[in-house]
């Protein structure tokens, strides 16, 4: 069983290492993943051997707290969990500012005479030495009280033999205060016995200001670090904010507003313009355009009609509709996205293992180094306690296990969050890391590289026959047919508003085509063999049909009363972005392999059109996994992209499996990455994001290790014989605070990551701004195939000063104007070509 727990009391990587170690010792526990950023852990354990109670007890015995998380329904009645980080940062800010109120006078009194700052005569009077020293002690006590958490947690974990960063701070500042108290006794002794030399010596060795400065600077660093860490979880926060709190449900025909947690499967829900969809479902009545950008990253609204699916958190733009709930609560698309992002953020990448091992022994090692440092300084200086204490405390407070512990998880959290923002759901840190080293991408053809459904690509009428006449006969004859290609022809005729005629004596000829009578004339539709058997001369249309077949299309021949009417070509066309995705993968040095069950000729034609050089055709569904395994056996790290149930074994076998979001639940369950937009360019983006994240992690680990490698010897005084430098504990505390802040800030740079195709689009827009041309976007209805696309482009490009590029998938035309052309001129050109202009922007 896999169970998530909330963990309290963790402050650094040493804490998470101790918690993980304690839980791993529980019998029946198979795997533990502790998330320092999220204050949580995920445990896989055998329910027959252990239970949640024993795991919680193990955490408590280690000196920390643990509890089962609230359900979403319970959490809905409470303030959002995400606010915990904000509240923690606000508390640290208050602690820092309050500490600062006492630190300023403390530092001024202690260091003013050394800095040459003006001080009242009272502080210079040798008779007031004890009063001034005791005043410093009194100013230090509130700072210690305000920051007592370091002592409570630090000494508690030390008692449990699992010291953490708080233990280092507590030991360092407490040692300075104890030394200061000892100095107070020495001053009092000297004043009582007339030993002025003793008084002068110890009045200069008070360490109260160091203790106060250490505590205040550490708190400042923790505040800045917590603020930065809060920003890393903004992706999850935004996802949670998308969910509406209430839903308008129809109960006995009456509209009732209820909390979204109470919506049940089967409920009818009303959605008004501008409202957010509360749960997943299927439209039953009405229609609208729905903005799904929050879930898929796709900016264009999607038209929804009865029978279409809608997802929670989508925004209803302008229509009014009713839908039936099919997924509620934890089962909605949004809830699954949140869960996947949380789990990915909590998981550990293999690259983090070294840092975790170091963090587990880091604090005990630092305490040992500090003790050895102090002893060596005592021996070398002939018993100079001041220098020994300075070096020992500096070692304790400069050491930073936090930077090591944060190096990986902050980058993983920001990276997975950034992926979710762009419609890329990465299920684990391991998948995110593996992606950067992928060298081969295997893609299924149907539904992945192509649209997954046939459409008309060419309509070639015989001489004296119009396209409309050909399509009228073709659609009328194919309507009674149940062949998959018939639907493509019917859709094309419907888009062009071509009326159909009744067919008589309909007959389907197996493996050949169909025949019937239309207005008393005999009509045939089928492959080349059927028409040749009927003795019909194909003429030049036969050659054109063969050329279409070589390009991977299926030519359907039509004849009436023994004469050719024309050829209609049907094909599963590539998605608009497939060719660009293949090109970008190849630019990254990644081999692209197309895998398909189609025949070799069709597969090769699609491969040529998309630029794929390695095509493996006629592969049975059960053999796809074997092909992936063979590529891995050849030493290649393989990613598999697919969408169907038959792709699931291959997705599971691949080093990284990527499922198309529009595919089956089985495929998405088997995959490591889900592409919500069903756009292959997002697969390229996922690889680029992985490379950025891993580079960021390596930078973080480098600086975290280098900081400690340089800082600890410097604090210990290793370089003192050469440079004469001995680091003050105050500077050590400041450096320690900044190291964590720097690591988190570096990870936050990933928030500026943008998909390369978006950057290219913006660059094109900027280029256009710098010239005298103007660009307009026309939204056009009625385009269904490449033939329509060519018609619209031809009509627009015929206008002087106009260069048009039509996007068939988006139903838009991007028009570049070299001179001023009125919108009416553009609209009329498209309308005369037989299509409808919806808008011009």
FENKASUL-V653041 format. One record per residue. N is the residue number from 1. D_CENTER is the distance of its C-alpha to the mean C-alpha in Angstrom with 2 decimals. Layout:
# FENKASUL-V653041
((N	D_CENTER) (N	D_CENTER))
This chain:
# FENKASUL-V653041
((1	25.93) (2	22.48) (3	22.63) (4	20.55) (5	22.65) (6	22.46) (7	23.96) (8	25.91) (9	27.65) (10	25.14) (11	25.18) (12	24.32) (13	23.35) (14	26.93) (15	26.53) (16	23.55) (17	25.52) (18	28.60) (19	26.95) (20	25.51) (21	28.96) (22	30.79) (23	28.86) (24	29.15) (25	32.91) (26	33.07) (27	34.70) (28	32.60) (29	29.19) (30	27.36) (31	24.04) (32	22.61) (33	19.20) (34	19.57) (35	16.78) (36	18.56) (37	16.01) (38	15.92) (39	19.62) (40	19.24) (41	19.83) (42	19.53) (43	22.86) (44	24.05) (45	27.82) (46	30.91) (47	32.16) (48	35.71) (49	35.79) (50	33.98) (51	32.37) (52	30.09) (53	33.16) (54	33.89) (55	30.35) (56	30.50) (57	33.98) (58	32.85) (59	30.25) (60	33.00) (61	35.46) (62	33.16) (63	33.41) (64	30.22) (65	29.49) (66	27.57) (67	27.36) (68	25.79) (69	23.15) (70	24.31) (71	23.62) (72	21.75) (73	25.22) (74	26.60) (75	23.70) (76	24.29) (77	27.73) (78	26.53) (79	24.72) (80	20.94) (81	19.69) (82	17.31) (83	20.60) (84	21.60) (85	19.89) (86	21.59) (87	24.87) (88	24.75) (89	24.30) (90	27.17) (91	29.34) (92	28.89) (93	29.76) (94	32.92) (95	33.82) (96	33.47) (97	35.56) (98	38.17) (99	38.44) (100	38.88) (101	41.88) (102	43.70) (103	42.44) (104	43.85) (105	47.48) (106	47.12) (107	46.02) (108	48.63) (109	51.45) (110	50.47) (111	49.79) (112	51.71) (113	54.92) (114	53.15) (115	51.31) (116	54.49) (117	53.20) (118	55.95) (119	56.70) (120	59.47) (121	62.62) (122	62.02) (123	59.19) (124	61.48) (125	64.41) (126	64.84) (127	66.21) (128	62.87) (129	60.80) (130	60.17) (131	59.31) (132	56.75) (133	55.26) (134	55.18) (135	53.58) (136	50.69) (137	50.35) (138	50.35) (139	47.63) (140	45.47) (141	45.78) (142	43.74) (143	40.88) (144	40.99) (145	41.15) (146	38.24) (147	36.08) (148	37.62) (149	34.25) (150	34.28) (151	37.65) (152	36.99) (153	33.82) (154	34.99) (155	38.40) (156	37.21) (157	34.83) (158	37.60) (159	39.99) (160	37.70) (161	37.65) (162	33.92) (163	33.94) (164	30.82) (165	30.21) (166	32.10) (167	35.01) (168	35.21) (169	35.28) (170	37.78) (171	40.03) (172	40.00) (173	40.76) (174	43.18) (175	45.03) (176	45.48) (177	46.79) (178	49.09) (179	50.44) (180	51.04) (181	52.90) (182	55.00) (183	55.75) (184	56.95) (185	59.40) (186	60.62) (187	61.21) (188	63.04) (189	65.11) (190	66.00) (191	67.03) (192	69.08) (193	70.87) (194	71.29) (195	69.03) (196	67.66) (197	66.20) (198	63.99) (199	62.94) (200	62.06) (201	60.10) (202	57.92) (203	57.41) (204	55.47) (205	53.32) (206	51.58) (207	47.87) (208	46.95) (209	45.19) (210	43.05) (211	41.99) (212	41.22) (213	39.32) (214	37.24) (215	36.22) (216	35.51) (217	33.51) (218	31.39) (219	30.72) (220	29.85) (221	27.34) (222	25.84) (223	25.61) (224	23.82) (225	21.47) (226	20.73) (227	20.17) (228	17.62) (229	15.88) (230	15.86) (231	13.87) (232	11.04) (233	10.62) (234	10.99) (235	7.78) (236	9.43) (237	12.70) (238	12.17) (239	11.27) (240	14.39) (241	16.41) (242	16.08) (243	18.29) (244	21.98) (245	24.40) (246	27.26) (247	28.22) (248	31.49) (249	32.92) (250	36.19) (251	38.57) (252	42.05) (253	41.51) (254	40.77) (255	37.48) (256	36.30) (257	33.38) (258	31.86) (259	28.85) (260	25.88) (261	26.13) (262	29.57) (263	28.68) (264	29.78) (265	29.22) (266	31.84) (267	32.08) (268	32.68) (269	30.52) (270	31.49) (271	29.05) (272	30.55) (273	29.52) (274	26.77) (275	25.81) (276	22.50) (277	22.62) (278	22.66) (279	22.10) (280	21.70) (281	24.98) (282	27.33) (283	29.30) (284	33.01) (285	34.66) (286	34.09) (287	31.57) (288	29.11) (289	26.28) (290	22.94) (291	19.95) (292	16.83) (293	14.56) (294	12.70) (295	11.70) (296	11.84) (297	11.61) (298	15.23) (299	17.54) (300	20.78) (301	22.09) (302	22.98) (303	26.57) (304	27.16) (305	30.54) (306	32.12) (307	30.57) (308	27.08) (309	24.08) (310	22.26) (311	19.14) (312	18.74) (313	17.45) (314	18.60) (315	21.29) (316	24.79) (317	26.06) (318	29.81) (319	31.24) (320	32.45) (321	31.67) (322	31.85) (323	29.63) (324	30.01) (325	27.37) (326	26.17) (327	23.22) (328	23.31) (329	21.98) (330	19.58) (331	19.78) (332	18.28) (333	15.25) (334	13.73) (335	14.82) (336	13.38) (337	9.85) (338	10.44) (339	12.03) (340	9.49) (341	6.81) (342	10.07) (343	11.39) (344	8.73) (345	9.10) (346	12.79) (347	13.28) (348	14.93) (349	14.71) (350	18.23) (351	18.40) (352	18.60) (353	21.78) (354	24.18) (355	23.02) (356	23.30) (357	26.78) (358	27.90) (359	26.68) (360	28.71) (361	31.95) (362	31.21) (363	32.87) (364	36.03) (365	36.39) (366	36.18) (367	38.77) (368	41.00) (369	40.63) (370	41.52) (371	44.63) (372	45.73) (373	45.25) (374	47.39) (375	50.09) (376	50.27) (377	50.63) (378	53.35) (379	55.21) (380	54.85) (381	55.83) (382	58.64) (383	57.16) (384	55.36) (385	53.27) (386	51.64) (387	50.16) (388	49.15) (389	47.38) (390	45.66) (391	44.26) (392	43.28) (393	41.50) (394	39.73) (395	38.35) (396	37.12) (397	35.30) (398	33.85) (399	32.10) (400	28.40) (401	26.57) (402	23.73) (403	22.64) (404	22.53) (405	20.65) (406	17.97) (407	17.49) (408	14.89) (409	13.15) (410	12.39) (411	10.75) (412	8.71) (413	7.76) (414	7.10) (415	5.25) (416	2.81) (417	3.41) (418	3.96) (419	2.54) (420	3.67) (421	6.17) (422	7.24) (423	7.82) (424	6.04) (425	5.87) (426	6.20) (427	9.12) (428	10.27) (429	10.49) (430	13.44) (431	11.83) (432	9.47) (433	12.84) (434	14.97) (435	13.31) (436	14.71) (437	18.15) (438	18.35) (439	21.69) (440	22.30) (441	20.42) (442	22.38) (443	22.02) (444	23.91) (445	25.97) (446	26.56) (447	23.72) (448	21.25) (449	23.11) (450	25.49) (451	25.57) (452	26.88) (453	30.03) (454	33.16) (455	34.25) (456	37.35) (457	37.03) (458	40.73) (459	43.81) (460	47.01) (461	50.21) (462	53.65) (463	56.17) (464	57.41) (465	54.46) (466	51.69) (467	48.03) (468	48.42) (469	51.44) (470	49.68) (471	46.63) (472	48.97) (473	50.81) (474	47.70) (475	45.82) (476	49.01) (477	49.77) (478	46.26) (479	45.82) (480	47.70) (481	45.88) (482	43.04) (483	41.77) (484	37.99) (485	39.02) (486	41.25) (487	38.35) (488	37.11) (489	40.60) (490	40.96) (491	37.68) (492	38.91) (493	42.27) (494	40.74) (495	38.59) (496	41.79) (497	43.77) (498	46.29) (499	48.66) (500	49.39) (501	52.86) (502	54.17) (503	54.60) (504	57.58) (505	58.40) (506	54.74) (507	54.39) (508	51.45) (509	52.50) (510	50.35) (511	48.69) (512	50.24) (513	49.35) (514	51.06) (515	54.36) (516	56.11) (517	58.33) (518	57.42) (519	60.31) (520	62.69) (521	61.24) (522	59.83) (523	56.16) (524	54.12) (525	50.41) (526	49.03) (527	48.61) (528	51.03) (529	53.13) (530	53.90) (531	55.24) (532	57.22) (533	58.81) (534	59.83) (535	61.54) (536	59.43) (537	59.22) (538	55.66) (539	56.83) (540	54.27) (541	51.61) (542	51.76) (543	50.71) (544	47.93) (545	46.71) (546	46.76) (547	44.76) (548	42.10) (549	42.11) (550	41.61) (551	38.47) (552	37.05) (553	38.13) (554	40.49) (555	43.66) (556	45.57) (557	49.23) (558	51.19) (559	55.01) (560	57.64) (561	61.28) (562	60.97) (563	59.37) (564	55.84) (565	53.69) (566	50.63) (567	47.42) (568	44.02) (569	41.12) (570	38.11) (571	34.91) (572	31.32) (573	29.98) (574	26.92) (575	23.88) (576	24.04) (577	21.14) (578	22.02) (579	24.50) (580	22.30) (581	19.46) (582	22.22) (583	23.57) (584	20.35) (585	19.85) (586	23.49) (587	23.12) (588	20.64) (589	23.44) (590	21.97) (591	24.59) (592	23.98) (593	25.94) (594	26.62) (595	27.67) (596	29.78) (597	32.70) (598	34.33) (599	37.55) (600	37.63) (601	38.87) (602	36.19) (603	33.42) (604	34.89) (605	35.22) (606	31.57) (607	30.66) (608	32.98) (609	31.58) (610	27.99) (611	29.00) (612	28.24) (613	30.90) (614	30.45) (615	31.16) (616	31.95) (617	33.71) (618	35.57) (619	33.26) (620	33.80) (621	30.79) (622	31.67) (623	31.87) (624	28.31) (625	27.30) (626	30.40) (627	29.46) (628	26.08) (629	28.03) (630	30.61) (631	28.15) (632	26.84) (633	30.49) (634	31.04) (635	28.74) (636	25.68) (637	22.08) (638	20.99) (639	17.98) (640	19.09) (641	17.91) (642	19.79) (643	20.21) (644	23.44) (645	24.88) (646	26.75) (647	23.59) (648	22.44) (649	24.65) (650	23.52) (651	19.79) (652	20.67) (653	22.91) (654	20.62) (655	18.89) (656	15.58) (657	15.88) (658	13.96) (659	15.10) (660	15.71) (661	14.74) (662	18.38) (663	19.69) (664	21.20) (665	19.90) (666	21.43) (667	19.45) (668	16.06) (669	17.34) (670	18.36) (671	15.19) (672	12.48) (673	9.99) (674	10.55) (675	10.87) (676	11.56) (677	13.69) (678	15.77) (679	15.72) (680	16.22) (681	15.18) (682	11.53) (683	12.48) (684	13.80) (685	10.78) (686	8.83) (687	11.94) (688	12.24) (689	8.85) (690	10.07) (691	13.40) (692	12.43) (693	10.75) (694	13.81) (695	16.15) (696	14.98) (697	15.53) (698	18.88) (699	19.87) (700	19.21) (701	21.18) (702	23.88) (703	24.51) (704	24.43) (705	26.99) (706	29.03) (707	29.28) (708	30.78) (709	32.86) (710	34.44) (711	34.48) (712	36.15) (713	39.09) (714	39.57) (715	39.81) (716	42.11) (717	44.44) (718	44.28) (719	44.74) (720	47.48) (721	50.39) (722	49.06) (723	47.59) (724	49.28) (725	45.93) (726	45.25) (727	41.97) (728	42.32) (729	40.17) (730	39.16) (731	37.57) (732	35.96) (733	34.34) (734	33.08) (735	31.64) (736	29.91) (737	28.29) (738	27.11) (739	25.64) (740	22.95) (741	22.28) (742	22.02) (743	19.48) (744	17.13) (745	17.90) (746	17.16) (747	13.62) (748	13.22) (749	14.16) (750	10.66) (751	10.20) (752	12.71) (753	10.88) (754	11.75) (755	12.17) (756	15.71) (757	17.20) (758	16.47) (759	18.16) (760	20.99) (761	21.56) (762	21.91) (763	24.19) (764	26.30) (765	26.69) (766	27.81) (767	30.22) (768	31.66) (769	32.18) (770	34.21) (771	36.61) (772	39.06) (773	37.30) (774	35.61) (775	32.78) (776	32.67) (777	30.49) (778	32.48) (779	31.16) (780	33.54) (781	34.32) (782	36.25) (783	34.65) (784	34.03) (785	34.46) (786	34.81) (787	38.42) (788	37.55) (789	35.12) (790	38.00) (791	40.41) (792	38.37) (793	37.71) (794	41.44) (795	42.52) (796	40.41) (797	41.15) (798	44.84) (799	44.77) (800	45.90) (801	43.20) (802	40.30) (803	37.64) (804	35.37) (805	32.36) (806	31.51) (807	28.11) (808	29.23) (809	25.89) (810	25.23) (811	28.98) (812	29.29) (813	31.53) (814	30.73) (815	34.18) (816	35.14) (817	38.49) (818	40.82) (819	43.18) (820	43.33) (821	43.10) (822	43.38) (823	40.82) (824	43.75) (825	44.58) (826	41.06) (827	41.06) (828	44.56) (829	43.74) (830	40.90) (831	42.99) (832	45.96) (833	43.82) (834	43.29) (835	39.83) (836	38.69) (837	37.03) (838	34.82) (839	33.91) (840	34.16) (841	31.93))
